[in-house]
Amino acid sequence: MDNILDEVAKTSIQLMLKEPFYGHFFSSVLKKTSEKTESIATTLTNKQMIELVVNEEYWKGKLKGNTDEVTKNLRYGAIKHQILHIVFKHILRVHEFGNKKLFGIASDLATNQYIDSNQLVGDSIRLEDFPEFKLDRGESVDYYYKRLADELNDMPQNSGGEDGGDETPTPSGGGEGDDQNEDQDENDQGDGQDENEADNESNNEDQQGLNQAQQRLKELLESDNHEHLDQHQFWEDFQELSSSERKMMDTLINESIVNCVNRLKTKMHGSLPAGLQQYIDLLMDSLTPNVNWRRVLRIFTASSSRTRLKNTIRRPSKRYGTTPGIKIQRKQKILVAIDTSGSVSNDELKEFFGELYHIWKQGAEIYVVECDTAIHNHYGYRGKPPEVISGRGGTDFNAPITFANEEYMPDAIVYFTDGYAPEPQVISRKPLLWMVTSQGVSEDAWDHLPGRRVKMTKQV
């Protein structure tokens, strides 16, 4: 088995030389051989570390081609496949999706498009398997899951496979002698008719609109033993993590990506596909705050957090030495208004959500409203930006302030904007912090923004 791990290490070295991002990232992953998988899979060890497990027979058999070059390519692609699942955090997101098998298919579509075809074994799941669906390249697992789910819902009901066709009922009762022979003849004819009807039903399914993409999706969903989909069963270990443990695992993956980028700097830009490079750039932006949030929030929230007194028997009173004592509880409930008007660019919106992530990381309860002249969407923030931003019209600051005053009633309001709008007519009942984009209204012209104002300039 040590020999297998030596060969895995050689593949890692090849990655380091040809595509250094993968090689450096793979160096942070534990590896071991195991028979608990029939192929190669990503698992969790001790609820702390990500581990790659490799089946010895699979490595020596399925990933061995006719030539050394073919063998090297297949093993190379198998390792890249697992790395991409980790980098895209598919292993942490299974719990978010209802149809686990469909999620597995979608995650492989999001992954395998970044692996050369000669590095994928024959039954790998590829975008080319679904030509009629016209799936876009470079999209996230969320996109592929939604598209496949929509296509699945549009497929004929009797082509999904699990209900099957009607069975011919077996005659009940029966006589003796000639009556039995007649019954037998009728049954024989019935069997032949059933076979013909089954063939006709199969042909009819093709005629009823099951194109190549639909047939491939049906085949994958009905498969009980698919090598690549079976690899995902080990993601259940990650599913069982608590939210805090999952957040810690997310942080570990982020740290590994950041370390790789810092080591490679510009060298990785020429070796990664555009879609993957964009994903990493967006992640890096979200992890790098443009504003010194700790300082800003410390000053701002000093006057916006609520406190309440609570009796506790676990801590005696410091003044009187008796129980119950008193415990001070602090709570921070923040409404974040995102200016989605047409004057705010996509890059500025990305900057807003990058900063929002760091507010959330401070432990505050965040509620987001997306607005231009009116509120178009509102939701509790859980650490991820939305797929679609609503708005893109004019700008009016009044709607979010009214919402805060009359409905949500937060401890404070943080308003991300470029500042180009008239002064709000509604007076905020809570402390208000304006985060103005670097290209937004200048500091000598923002007196119409009541409250604390901060310019989102890059920190040096």
Secondary structure, 3 states (H helix, E strand, C coil): CHHHHHHHHHHHHHHHHHCHHHHHHHCCCEEEECCCCCCEEEEEECCCEEEEEECHHHHHCCCCCCCHHHHHHHHHHHHHHHHHHHHCCHHHCHHHCCCHHHHHHHHHHHHHCCCCHHHCCCCCCCHHHCHHHCCCCCCCHHHHHHHHHHHHHHCCHHHCCCCCCCCCCCCCCCCCCHHHHHHHHHHHHHHHHHHHHHHHHHHHHHHCCCCHHHHHHHHHHHCCCCHHHHHHHHHHHHHCCCHHHHHHHHHHHHHHHHHHHHHHHHHHHHCCCHHHHHHHHHHHHHHCCCCCHHHHHHHHHCCCCEEEEEEECCCCCCCCCCCCEEEEEEECEEEEEEECCCCCCHHHHHHHHHHHHHHHHCCCEEEEEEECCCEEEEEECCCCCCCCCCCCCCCCCHHHHHHHHHHHCCCEEEEEECCCCCCCCCCCCCCEEEEEECCCCCHHHCCCCCCEEEEECCCC
